[in-house]
Amino acid sequence: MDTRSLLQRISEFMAVFFERLSDLFVPSDGGISMIIVRPAKPTDSGAWLQLRCGLWPDGSEAQHREDIDRFFAGDAGEPRAILLAENGAGCPVGFAELSIRAYAEGCDSDRVAYLEGWFVAPTARGSGVGRALLAAAEEWGRAQGCREFASDVQSDNEASAAAHRALGFVEVGLVRCFRKDL
């Protein structure tokens, strides 16, 4: 099966799979607000770009745009899936970038669903968007045959670490990474 056919089949599967998440309701500011989590589509490129720049502001907009274009063209090995969260008005308010890794710190299996990026717009934080994204990401991981789900955060990002712990992640270590030019 060629890459384009495989991507089409995966896209069709994900569309059906995530339909049932579209009726997820979560409390928000004293009322009920519908949050829809669904796979990103090429028409979401602009919204995904803005959200990505919010999560990784040190990356250039051009590099983010190139990564997005490669994903939708089927030329990116990673991420494997992008989930987009919309509020009740249909406005994108968060995203999750997902992959599958052969190894993740603290995990026992060799097929681990991995949260490569997770971001909720500041105006939507505390309203259940992050929780809805993670629930959909976990379902995606299970559908990929994974038994474990992992993530990482920068060592100084206490807000993200707290959000991970609040949603059931257990901290398994702290890694310092080094590099040098050759």
DAPEKA-V315527 format. One line per field, one symbol per residue. psi: psi as a letter, one per 30 degrees, with the letter a starting at -180 (. if undefined). Layout:
psi->???
//
This chain:
psi->kleeeeeeeeeeeeeeefefffgkkkkjhfakkkkkklkklefgeeeeeeeeeeeiffkkeeeeeeeeeeeffggkfklfkkkkkkafggkkgllkkklkkfkkkflflgjkkkjekkkkkeffkgggeeeeeeeeeeeeeefggkflkllllkfgieeeeeeeefgfkkkflkkkklllk.
//
